[in-house]
Amino acid sequence: MKGKGPAVRKGQLLAMHYEGVFWRNGQVFNSSWAAGGPYAAQIGTGQVMKGWDQALVGQTVGSRMLVVVPPALGYGSKGLAQAGIKADDTLVFVIDLLGAH
């Protein structure tokens, strides 16, 4: 669903809600909704995984997106053990873009 807000620009602080699941089994590994509040990060500067930087810059505030992140654009060959993410995991996210500043 495309939002009617302004386009997200590189370097902006983006507020979002998201849920991440593993492609391999559909299991949720992280969710801002479950954590009880939105997540904020600077976009397009390497603060988040490459897959998010590439997918979110240029999208419009108010959008709900389905983002599929292959391993090379996610956590790479190291994975992220504390979240159960393996080096070869493809990650799938539903992301609501709430605001950008």
C-alpha positions in Angstrom: 0.0 0.0 0.0 1.5 3.3 -1.1 1.4 6.1 1.4 0.5 9.7 0.6 3.3 11.3 2.6 6.7 12.7 1.4 9.3 10.4 -0.1 12.0 9.1 2.3 15.4 10.7 1.6 18.9 9.3 2.3 20.0 10.3 5.8 16.6 10.9 7.3 15.5 9.5 10.6 12.7 7.1 9.8 10.1 5.9 12.3 8.6 2.5 11.4 6.8 -0.6 12.6 8.0 -3.9 11.3 7.9 -7.6 11.6 10.6 -9.9 10.4 10.2 -13.6 9.5 12.5 -16.3 8.1 11.8 -17.3 4.5 12.7 -20.9 5.4 9.9 -21.4 7.9 7.8 -18.3 8.4 8.9 -17.9 12.0 8.9 -14.4 13.4 12.4 -13.4 14.6 11.8 -9.8 15.5 8.8 -7.4 15.7 8.5 -3.8 16.7 4.8 -4.4 17.3 5.6 -7.2 19.8 8.2 -5.0 21.4 5.5 -2.4 22.1 6.7 0.6 20.1 8.0 1.9 16.7 11.6 1.5 15.7 13.6 4.5 14.5 16.8 4.5 12.4 18.7 6.7 10.0 18.1 5.4 6.5 20.6 5.2 3.6 23.7 5.5 5.7 24.5 2.0 6.7 22.9 2.1 10.1 20.5 -0.7 9.1 21.0 -3.7 6.8 21.7 -2.9 3.1 18.4 -4.4 2.1 16.5 -1.9 4.2 18.6 1.0 3.0 18.0 0.0 -0.6 14.2 -0.7 -0.2 13.2 2.2 2.0 14.9 5.3 0.4 12.5 6.8 -2.1 9.3 5.1 -0.6 6.6 7.4 0.8 5.6 7.9 4.4 2.4 6.1 5.2 3.3 3.1 3.0 3.1 -0.5 4.1 5.7 -2.6 2.3 6.7 -6.3 1.9 10.5 -6.4 1.7 12.4 -9.6 0.9 16.1 -9.3 1.9 18.5 -11.9 0.5 21.5 -13.0 2.7 24.0 -10.7 0.9 21.8 -7.6 1.7 21.0 -8.8 5.2 23.5 -10.0 7.8 25.8 -11.6 5.3 28.1 -14.5 6.0 28.1 -13.9 9.8 24.4 -14.0 10.3 23.1 -12.8 13.6 23.2 -15.6 16.1 21.3 -13.8 18.9 18.3 -13.5 16.6 18.7 -17.0 15.2 19.6 -15.7 11.8 21.9 -18.0 9.8 24.4 -16.8 7.1 22.2 -18.1 4.3 18.8 -16.8 5.6 16.6 -14.8 3.4 14.5 -12.5 5.5 11.0 -11.2 4.9 9.7 -8.0 6.5 6.4 -6.2 6.6 7.2 -2.5 7.2 4.9 0.4 8.0 6.6 3.8 7.3 5.3 6.1 10.0 7.3 9.2 9.6 10.6 10.7 8.4 12.6 13.6 9.7 
